[in-house]
Amino acid sequence: MSGAAARSLDHKGREVMSAMEGRNRGGLLLRRRQLLRGFGVTAAGAAAAGIIGCGGDEGAPTAPPGGTATATAGTAAPSPSPTEAKPVRGGVYRLAYPGDPTNLDPYAGTSYTTTQICAWVYSRLGRWMAGPGIDAAAYLIEPDLAESIEADADGLRYVVKLRANAKWHPPISRPVDAEDVVFSWKRYTGQIPGTPANAAAPLLNQYLREVVAVDQRTVEFRLSKPRGEFLSSENKFLFIMPKETGQAFDPAKTMVGTGPWIFDSYRPGVGISFVRNPDWHLGPELPYFDRIEISFIPEYATRLTQFLAGNLDEVDVVGQDLGRVLNERRGSQIYVGESILPGSYISFQGGPEAANAPWRDVRVRRAISMALDRDAMLEAAYNLKQAEQLGLRVFRRWNNDVPSLEASHWLDPKGEFQYKAGDPVMTAENQRWFRYDPAAAKKLLEEAGYANGFRAKLHYTSARYGQAYNLLTELIQQYCAAIGIQLELVDDDYSAVFVTKTARGEFDGLAHIPRGAGARFQFEAYYKPGGTRNNAKVDDPALVAQIDKMLEERDSEKARKMILDLQNVTVEKMYYVQMQLGASGVYTAYGPDVRNALDYQVVGFDQGYETIPYYWKARA
């Protein structure tokens, strides 16, 4: 069955295809020749590159209508929307984040707030594609610092050629070279004295054996075992930093990269600003704006008021405020798409200290899942009826280990949706654990020896993830109380506790935690011992073996089906209870004068690098 199409309204009130519709209409992959052209992977190494599937030509879905915008290395960037006039250079783009980043050093942690800020300045070898007709969640890669990539037949050796025109911002002000890439890998993995390894480094070291500078512009990555999407998901962590880092500048206090924006100033608790990089390797006409100003505004109501007053060019919007936005700031454009954090889940305290906890019994975890009315929670959090009244198409889907809006890799807990005919579906037994059935939930608790329920803490953080997340947390508490589980809400400080401890598994009881995008990465991060998101301390060798097999698969279509099958396995074990954050899509409003915002969208944290350089403002 196909899902309903999602639609957005542009500045002229037209309906525009959003990321979700493109995905359902076959936006998973560009055809083989297009992707080869886009990333500069040679034909000889294409099948081994892990960026495309070995059998991608036959039956592969085409890109959605509207063009592919495949910017090949060394050519001009994708053109603006064909419906628009010539872009106008100059001006300031203003937006707001809920709070400060936890760090300015991209390797100092795995918090999305750090990644989100660093992505304005630092480049990677590749980046997600964005532009008219490109599915925002298809994870299509195009060149960034890399000009080309060649892989050998067994997928154990990748040779990367760097762009000749990539140059470091001041005060470094020199061309990027292969030693910078080697330095970045060594710094990320803790091989530079005085710099601890990033939390994700142990997983990287399991298969990346060595990075070698062959010559000034050539880098060789040597793997100990194949990695199906090497240099795609890995790119989303490995920002390339200059080898002078820590000597010419302190990365905790300033940022020096090669991206579209040069770091200007950071005022803790107030905001951060960037200025245009005139020497960006994907320029020179890009980016269009001269300056970016980001304010830190924790309160949603204040962010919305500032947007309505014309002081911000974009803002996150909850469902009940859509009508207000369209009425009070006429001509505003509404984008419906996947959130930076497209899902959330309930995690359970793991390890020896929780050996006798009620939730160590899978029946208790299933009971909690069955106690939740997911459709009612969606309506309460996102006011879907209001969106429908405004002409926006909405989804009433349930998240799984893969968030529901990543539809190509999502196994529908309702058993209704299939991305392709013949795809695996969720078993009837597993569907049962998602269905709202408080009577059956109580029976499971009784069978597990908790007929009278139990008490526990439920950790969350109220000042960072928005109203929908906070409301869903309160609803978890209420629904669990109805089956006898009394949860005490514990509001953790975001920077001091939630990111550094709770999200890493240092909590007592339960925790409601948002999750990021990326289908393959999720299984490794959440289920493998040492995974950056394995906060439930899952240790299941049989599951790890299945995950490793999927991670090593270099045919993307085979890997996609393996991911669908894995979700039946993880639902049966239910180490985490998947929640509804972002399951229906999220709304972003753009000012009436902003152009290209609806055409250039990506999933994840990198709007500053992959989308906003293409935005511009029409002059009155």
CORMO-V860549 format. One record per residue. RES is the residue in three letters. PHI is phi in whole degrees, -180 to 180 (* if undefined). NEAR is the number of other C-alpha atoms within 12 Angstrom. D_FIRST is the distance of its C-alpha to the first C-alpha in Angstrom with 2 decimals. Layout:
BEGIN
RES_PHI_NEAR_D_FIRST + RES_PHI_NEAR_D_FIRST
END
This chain:
BEGIN
MET_*_17_0.00 + SER_-95_21_3.76 + GLY_-84_30_6.66 + ALA_-69_26_9.70 + ALA_-81_30_12.46 + ALA_-101_35_15.60 + ARG_-132_33_18.94 + SER_-124_39_22.54 + LEU_-109_33_25.81 + ASP_-92_35_28.55 + HIS_-68_30_32.29 + LYS_-103_22_32.35 + GLY_82_20_29.67 + ARG_-79_19_27.17 + GLU_-85_23_23.46 + VAL_-125_35_22.73 + MET_-67_38_19.59 + SER_-96_49_19.51 + ALA_-58_44_18.56 + MET_-67_47_15.18 + GLU_-68_43_14.18 + GLY_-58_44_15.76 + ARG_-65_41_13.85 + ASN_-75_37_10.39 + ARG_-96_30_12.15 + GLY_101_31_13.46 + GLY_-93_38_16.40 + LEU_-64_40_16.62 + LEU_-138_42_19.69 + LEU_-75_39_22.32 + ARG_-69_29_23.46 + ARG_-54_32_26.24 + ARG_-67_25_29.14 + GLN_-65_28_28.11 + LEU_-72_40_27.95 + LEU_-59_37_31.19 + ARG_-65_28_32.79 + GLY_-71_39_31.58 + PHE_-105_44_32.95 + GLY_71_40_35.82 + VAL_-75_38_34.86 + THR_-70_27_36.91 + ALA_-60_24_35.42 + ALA_-65_15_37.42 + GLY_-102_28_35.97 + ALA_-64_35_32.40 + ALA_-65_33_30.85 + ALA_-90_35_32.74 + ALA_-70_45_32.13 + GLY_79_44_29.00 + ILE_-88_49_27.68 + ILE_-128_44_25.57 + GLY_-87_32_24.14 + CYS_-63_26_26.44 + GLY_-110_22_23.92 + GLY_-69_28_22.47 + ASP_-74_22_23.40 + GLU_-80_13_21.50 + GLY_76_17_17.85 + ALA_-71_22_18.01 + PRO_-66_27_15.97 + THR_-85_30_18.47 + ALA_-66_35_19.59 + PRO_-65_30_18.39 + PRO_-58_23_20.78 + GLY_117_23_24.09 + GLY_100_25_25.86 + THR_-105_35_25.87 + ALA_50_34_29.14 + THR_-86_35_30.04 + ALA_-80_35_33.49 + THR_-79_31_35.33 + ALA_-59_35_38.30 + GLY_86_28_41.40 + THR_-109_23_39.83 + ALA_-66_17_39.35 + ALA_-69_30_36.55 + PRO_-54_34_33.46 + SER_-74_30_34.54 + PRO_-65_35_33.80 + SER_-51_29_31.23 + PRO_-63_18_32.29 + THR_-85_19_32.43 + GLU_-105_24_35.18 + ALA_-75_15_38.89 + LYS_-62_20_40.64 + PRO_-59_28_40.29 + VAL_-107_26_43.30 + ARG_-80_25_44.79 + GLY_108_23_46.32 + GLY_93_24_45.97 + VAL_-121_28_44.64 + TYR_-109_38_41.10 + ARG_-118_35_41.13 + LEU_-146_34_38.54 + ALA_-138_35_38.75 + TYR_-111_36_37.66 + PRO_-67_31_38.00 + GLY_-175_34_40.75 + ASP_-68_31_42.68 + PRO_-71_38_41.41 + THR_-72_32_42.59 + ASN_-165_31_44.28 + LEU_-93_36_44.87 + ASP_-88_40_44.95 + PRO_-65_43_41.50 + TYR_-99_38_42.43 + ALA_-78_32_43.85 + GLY_-176_33_40.65 + THR_-117_37_36.87 + SER_-64_39_36.48 + TYR_-65_37_34.02 + THR_-66_34_36.88 + THR_-70_33_39.01 + THR_-60_36_36.34 + GLN_-61_36_35.45 + ILE_-74_41_39.13 + CYS_-65_50_40.05 + ALA_-68_44_37.26 + TRP_-71_44_39.24 + VAL_-112_44_42.11 + TYR_-91_50_41.27 + SER_-101_49_39.47 + ARG_-125_43_37.57 + LEU_-70_45_37.42 + GLY_-138_43_33.96 + ARG_-147_43_31.69 + TRP_-69_42_28.11 + MET_-76_44_27.56 + ALA_-146_46_27.18 + GLY_147_42_27.57 + PRO_-56_38_26.14 + GLY_82_41_22.72 + ILE_-96_45_22.47 + ASP_-68_48_19.60 + ALA_-64_48_21.56 + ALA_-112_44_19.70 + ALA_-87_45_19.45 + TYR_58_40_22.90 + LEU_-86_42_24.51 + ILE_-102_50_28.24 + GLU_-132_45_31.15 + PRO_-66_43_34.90 + ASP_-127_47_36.91 + LEU_-73_48_40.20 + ALA_-78_44_39.23 + GLU_-92_37_39.99 + SER_-157_39_38.65 + ILE_-138_45_37.57 + GLU_-123_35_38.34 + ALA_-122_37_37.33 + ASP_-78_26_39.04 + ALA_-66_19_37.46 + ASP_-96_24_37.09 + GLY_72_34_35.73 + LEU_-108_30_38.80 + ARG_-145_32_40.47 + TYR_-121_41_39.25 + VAL_-110_35_41.69 + VAL_-112_41_41.10 + LYS_-100_36_43.16 + LEU_-87_40_43.71 + ARG_-66_35_44.07 + ALA_-77_25_47.68 + ASN_-99_25_47.43 + ALA_-80_41_46.02 + LYS_-137_35_48.73 + TRP_-74_38_49.28 + HIS_-63_34_49.97 + PRO_-60_26_53.57 + PRO_-91_20_55.60 + ILE_-74_22_54.33 + SER_51_21_54.03 + ARG_-141_21_53.71 + PRO_-66_27_51.15 + VAL_-69_41_48.48 + ASP_-133_34_49.39 + ALA_-63_35_48.15 + GLU_-64_28_50.28 + ASP_-64_40_48.28 + VAL_-67_39_45.11 + VAL_-62_35_47.05 + PHE_-59_32_48.57 + SER_-62_41_45.22 + TRP_-63_41_43.90 + LYS_-66_33_47.17 + ARG_-67_35_47.17 + TYR_-62_36_43.57 + THR_-96_32_44.45 + GLY_79_23_47.79 + GLN_-92_19_50.11 + ILE_-98_20_51.96 + PRO_-53_13_54.86 + GLY_86_14_54.41 + THR_-120_24_50.62 + PRO_-70_20_48.46 + ALA_-68_26_45.29 + ASN_-64_31_41.97 + ALA_-60_27_40.07 + ALA_-87_36_37.40 + ALA_-61_32_40.10 + PRO_-57_23_40.32 + LEU_-68_30_36.77 + LEU_-62_37_37.51 + ASN_-69_28_40.73 + GLN_-67_24_39.02 + TYR_-134_26_38.10 + LEU_-93_29_39.88 + ARG_-84_25_43.42 + GLU_-162_26_45.25 + VAL_-125_32_45.11 + VAL_-127_29_47.95 + ALA_-85_26_49.39 + VAL_-80_20_50.20 + ASP_-150_18_51.80 + GLN_-60_21_51.70 + ARG_-116_28_48.27 + THR_-124_31_46.72 + VAL_-123_36_45.12 + GLU_-117_34_44.11 + PHE_-101_36_41.67 + ARG_-114_29_42.40 + LEU_-103_28_39.92 + SER_-89_20_40.80 + LYS_-155_25_37.38 + PRO_-61_33_34.30 + ARG_-137_43_31.88 + GLY_-59_39_28.48 + GLU_-122_37_28.27 + PHE_-59_41_31.97 + LEU_67_46_33.08 + SER_-122_35_29.74 + SER_-65_34_29.24 + GLU_-61_32_33.00 + ASN_-61_34_33.70 + LYS_-74_40_32.32 + PHE_-110_44_35.26 + LEU_-85_41_38.02 + PHE_-65_46_39.56 + ILE_-90_47_42.48 + MET_-117_46_45.79 + PRO_-71_40_49.28 + LYS_-67_29_51.66 + GLU_-85_27_54.08 + THR_-55_30_51.83 + GLY_91_23_54.03 + GLN_-117_12_57.17 + ALA_-78_18_56.86 + PHE_-158_21_54.68 + ASP_-95_18_53.36 + PRO_-67_29_49.52 + ALA_-82_22_49.48 + LYS_-116_23_51.25 + THR_-148_31_50.08 + MET_-129_45_47.48 + VAL_-131_43_48.37 + GLY_-129_48_45.57 + THR_-129_46_44.63 + GLY_-79_45_41.76 + PRO_-71_46_41.61 + TRP_-128_46_43.45 + ILE_-99_39_46.82 + PHE_-58_35_47.46 + ASP_-112_26_49.85 + SER_-158_22_50.38 + TYR_-133_24_49.01 + ARG_-119_19_50.30 + PRO_-52_19_49.07 + GLY_80_18_47.70 + VAL_-117_20_47.88 + GLY_172_26_45.84 + ILE_-141_34_45.58 + SER_-136_33_46.05 + PHE_-136_37_45.62 + VAL_-121_32_47.14 + ARG_-62_37_45.95 + ASN_-93_38_46.58 + PRO_-71_29_48.24 + ASP_-110_27_48.04 + TRP_-59_37_44.34 + HIS_-67_36_43.42 + LEU_-102_40_40.41 + GLY_-87_29_42.78 + PRO_-88_21_45.31 + GLU_-74_29_43.73 + LEU_-102_34_41.25 + PRO_-74_41_40.91 + TYR_-82_37_41.67 + PHE_-78_33_42.89 + ASP_-87_30_46.32 + ARG_-154_33_45.65 + ILE_-121_39_43.05 + GLU_-125_34_44.00 + ILE_-112_39_41.94 + SER_-96_35_43.19 + PHE_-98_31_42.56 + ILE_-128_30_41.69 + PRO_-64_24_40.47 + GLU_-84_23_40.00 + TYR_-58_28_36.83 + ALA_-60_20_38.84 + THR_-71_22_41.38 + ARG_-60_33_38.88 + LEU_-63_35_37.36 + THR_-61_25_40.87 + GLN_-66_27_41.87 + PHE_-66_34_38.92 + LEU_-62_32_39.65 + ALA_-82_18_43.28 + GLY_86_27_42.38 + ASN_-91_24_43.49 + LEU_-126_34_40.13 + ASP_-95_39_37.85 + GLU_-153_41_34.64 + VAL_-159_40_33.68 + ASP_-76_43_30.90 + VAL_-131_40_30.04 + VAL_-89_38_28.75 + GLY_-55_36_26.78 + GLN_-70_24_29.83 + ASP_-102_30_31.81 + LEU_-61_39_29.58 + GLY_-62_29_31.48 + ARG_-62_22_34.75 + VAL_-61_34_34.03 + LEU_-69_30_33.16 + ASN_-84_14_36.21 + GLU_-90_20_38.77 + ARG_-125_30_38.09 + ARG_-57_25_37.24 + GLY_88_24_35.13 + SER_-59_39_33.43 + GLN_-105_41_30.17 + ILE_-111_49_27.20 + TYR_-106_45_24.82 + VAL_-111_49_21.60 + GLY_-162_47_20.61 + GLU_-79_41_20.80 + SER_-77_42_24.06 + ILE_-54_36_26.79 + LEU_-118_38_26.05 + PRO_-82_41_22.26 + GLY_-164_43_22.52 + SER_-153_40_25.19 + TYR_-156_45_26.07 + ILE_-95_44_28.84 + SER_-104_43_31.17 + PHE_-124_44_33.91 + GLN_-55_38_37.47 + GLY_-119_32_37.95 + GLY_85_23_40.94 + PRO_-60_14_44.09 + GLU_-66_17_44.89 + ALA_-112_22_41.82 + ALA_-59_16_42.35 + ASN_-108_13_42.90 + ALA_-70_25_40.46 + PRO_-54_33_38.22 + TRP_-74_40_35.02 + ARG_-70_29_36.00 + ASP_-89_26_34.69 + VAL_-59_27_30.92 + ARG_-65_29_30.99 + VAL_-70_39_32.26 + ARG_-65_38_29.55 + ARG_-66_43_26.89 + ALA_-62_42_28.84 + ILE_-62_53_28.75 + SER_-62_47_24.97 + MET_-73_36_24.67 + ALA_-78_39_27.26 + LEU_-98_40_25.10 + ASP_-88_29_23.16 + ARG_-66_36_20.67 + ASP_-66_27_19.35 + ALA_-65_25_23.01 + MET_-66_34_23.97 + LEU_-61_35_21.51 + GLU_-63_32_22.91 + ALA_-66_29_26.42 + ALA_-80_35_26.17 + TYR_-123_38_24.42 + ASN_49_32_25.08 + LEU_-65_34_21.64 + LYS_-62_24_22.94 + GLN_-62_22_25.65 + ALA_-63_34_23.31 + GLU_-65_24_21.34 + GLN_-64_15_24.75 + LEU_-89_26_25.67 + GLY_92_23_22.77 + LEU_-91_38_20.78 + ARG_-80_33_17.03 + VAL_-126_38_16.34 + PHE_-111_37_13.94 + ARG_-118_36_14.50 + ARG_-107_39_13.32 + TRP_-114_45_15.49 + ASN_-67_41_17.18 + ASN_-125_51_17.63 + ASP_-56_52_20.23 + VAL_-97_45_18.26 + PRO_-57_44_17.84 + SER_-63_45_14.45 + LEU_-81_55_15.08 + GLU_-90_51_15.64 + ALA_-63_51_11.93 + SER_-66_44_12.66 + HIS_-116_43_14.66 + TRP_-95_45_13.26 + LEU_-97_43_12.40 + ASP_-70_41_10.75 + PRO_-64_40_13.55 + LYS_-84_29_11.63 + GLY_73_27_9.57 + GLU_-104_25_6.28 + PHE_-93_30_4.99 + GLN_-132_27_5.51 + TYR_-67_37_7.66 + LYS_-132_30_8.40 + ALA_-59_14_7.98 + GLY_91_11_10.54 + ASP_-65_26_10.60 + PRO_-58_28_12.37 + VAL_-124_32_11.08 + MET_-72_30_13.56 + THR_-65_24_16.03 + ALA_-61_18_16.68 + GLU_-64_19_20.05 + ASN_-69_27_18.96 + GLN_-59_28_16.54 + ARG_-59_24_19.77 + TRP_-70_39_21.59 + PHE_-93_40_19.40 + ARG_-73_28_19.60 + TYR_-69_29_22.49 + ASP_-155_26_25.11 + PRO_-62_28_28.65 + ALA_-65_20_30.37 + ALA_-67_26_28.69 + ALA_-64_38_29.40 + LYS_-63_34_33.04 + LYS_-64_25_33.22 + LEU_-63_32_32.04 + LEU_-61_33_34.73 + GLU_-63_23_37.27 + GLU_-63_20_36.44 + ALA_-82_24_36.88 + GLY_94_18_40.27 + TYR_-127_24_39.49 + ALA_-61_21_39.65 + ASN_-98_20_41.38 + GLY_75_28_39.05 + PHE_-163_27_40.58 + ARG_-112_23_41.37 + ALA_-161_27_40.18 + LYS_-95_28_39.87 + LEU_-124_34_36.72 + HIS_-86_40_37.33 + TYR_-160_43_35.82 + THR_-138_33_37.30 + SER_-92_30_37.43 + ALA_-107_25_38.72 + ARG_-136_34_36.19 + TYR_-100_36_32.47 + GLY_98_34_32.43 + GLN_-65_31_32.11 + ALA_-61_41_28.51 + TYR_-62_38_29.43 + ASN_-63_32_32.66 + LEU_-66_29_31.12 + LEU_-62_41_28.48 + THR_-62_41_31.42 + GLU_-64_30_33.31 + LEU_-70_31_30.42 + ILE_-58_43_30.17 + GLN_-60_33_33.87 + GLN_-68_24_33.55 + TYR_-66_30_30.72 + CYS_-66_39_32.54 + ALA_-61_26_35.75 + ALA_-67_26_34.25 + ILE_-109_35_34.05 + GLY_99_29_37.46 + ILE_-94_35_36.75 + GLN_-96_24_39.03 + LEU_-106_31_38.06 + GLU_-93_24_40.64 + LEU_-73_27_39.22 + VAL_-121_27_40.94 + ASP_-89_24_40.67 + ASP_-79_27_41.38 + ASP_-62_21_42.90 + TYR_-60_30_40.32 + SER_-76_26_42.62 + ALA_-81_17_45.16 + VAL_-127_21_43.00 + PHE_-64_31_39.22 + VAL_-75_34_38.68 + THR_-82_25_41.66 + LYS_-126_27_41.42 + THR_-57_37_38.51 + ALA_-66_44_35.72 + ARG_-102_33_37.68 + GLY_94_36_37.91 + GLU_-97_28_41.31 + PHE_-153_34_40.69 + ASP_-111_32_41.43 + GLY_96_37_38.82 + LEU_-118_44_35.31 + ALA_-146_43_34.06 + HIS_-103_47_31.19 + ILE_-128_46_30.54 + PRO_-69_43_28.26 + ARG_-129_44_26.59 + GLY_-92_38_26.19 + ALA_-95_39_23.56 + GLY_110_42_23.24 + ALA_-66_44_21.12 + ARG_-65_42_23.79 + PHE_-59_37_26.66 + GLN_-58_31_25.32 + PHE_-67_40_25.64 + GLU_-65_37_29.12 + ALA_-68_38_30.27 + TYR_-95_40_29.20 + TYR_-120_39_29.80 + LYS_-90_32_32.61 + PRO_-54_29_36.17 + GLY_89_26_37.59 + GLY_-63_31_34.23 + THR_-65_36_34.69 + ARG_-121_38_32.28 + ASN_-81_36_33.02 + ASN_-78_40_34.65 + ALA_-90_44_33.98 + LYS_56_32_36.03 + VAL_-68_34_33.57 + ASP_-139_23_35.33 + ASP_-130_20_33.20 + PRO_-55_13_34.38 + ALA_-65_17_31.68 + LEU_-66_28_28.93 + VAL_-60_25_30.95 + ALA_-61_19_31.20 + GLN_-67_26_27.43 + ILE_-64_35_27.19 + ASP_-62_31_30.07 + LYS_-63_25_28.53 + MET_-66_33_25.41 + LEU_-65_37_27.74 + GLU_-85_32_29.78 + GLU_-70_34_26.98 + ARG_-101_36_27.52 + ASP_-89_30_24.62 + SER_-63_39_22.03 + GLU_-71_33_19.03 + LYS_-64_26_20.56 + ALA_-64_33_21.26 + ARG_-61_37_17.70 + LYS_-70_29_16.61 + MET_-65_33_19.78 + ILE_-66_40_18.90 + LEU_-62_41_15.63 + ASP_-64_29_17.91 + LEU_-60_41_20.56 + GLN_-67_41_18.61 + ASN_-65_31_18.62 + VAL_-68_29_22.35 + THR_-71_36_23.13 + VAL_-66_35_21.36 + GLU_-60_30_23.43 + LYS_-84_29_26.55 + MET_46_38_25.64 + TYR_-67_39_28.48 + TYR_-128_42_27.01 + VAL_-104_42_25.16 + GLN_-76_44_22.49 + MET_-116_48_22.94 + GLN_-102_52_21.36 + LEU_-58_49_23.46 + GLY_74_49_21.52 + ALA_-67_48_18.10 + SER_-102_48_17.61 + GLY_92_52_19.44 + VAL_-123_47_23.16 + TYR_-109_42_25.31 + THR_-126_37_28.14 + ALA_-102_43_30.66 + TYR_-118_44_32.75 + GLY_-61_42_36.02 + PRO_-61_34_36.33 + ASP_-94_31_38.32 + VAL_-78_39_36.05 + ARG_-117_39_34.55 + ASN_76_39_31.81 + ALA_-65_43_30.38 + LEU_-80_49_26.94 + ASP_-88_45_26.86 + TYR_-110_41_28.11 + GLN_-140_43_26.05 + VAL_-133_38_25.55 + VAL_-93_40_24.20 + GLY_120_37_27.16 + PHE_-104_35_30.82 + ASP_-109_40_32.11 + GLN_-60_33_32.04 + GLY_-64_41_35.78 + TYR_-101_46_35.55 + GLU_-100_44_32.33 + THR_-128_37_31.78 + ILE_-64_43_34.87 + PRO_-57_50_37.19 + TYR_-95_39_35.32 + TYR_-80_47_35.68 + TRP_-155_40_38.65 + LYS_-116_32_40.05 + ALA_-74_22_40.99 + ARG_-89_15_44.59 + ALA_-66_7_45.59
END
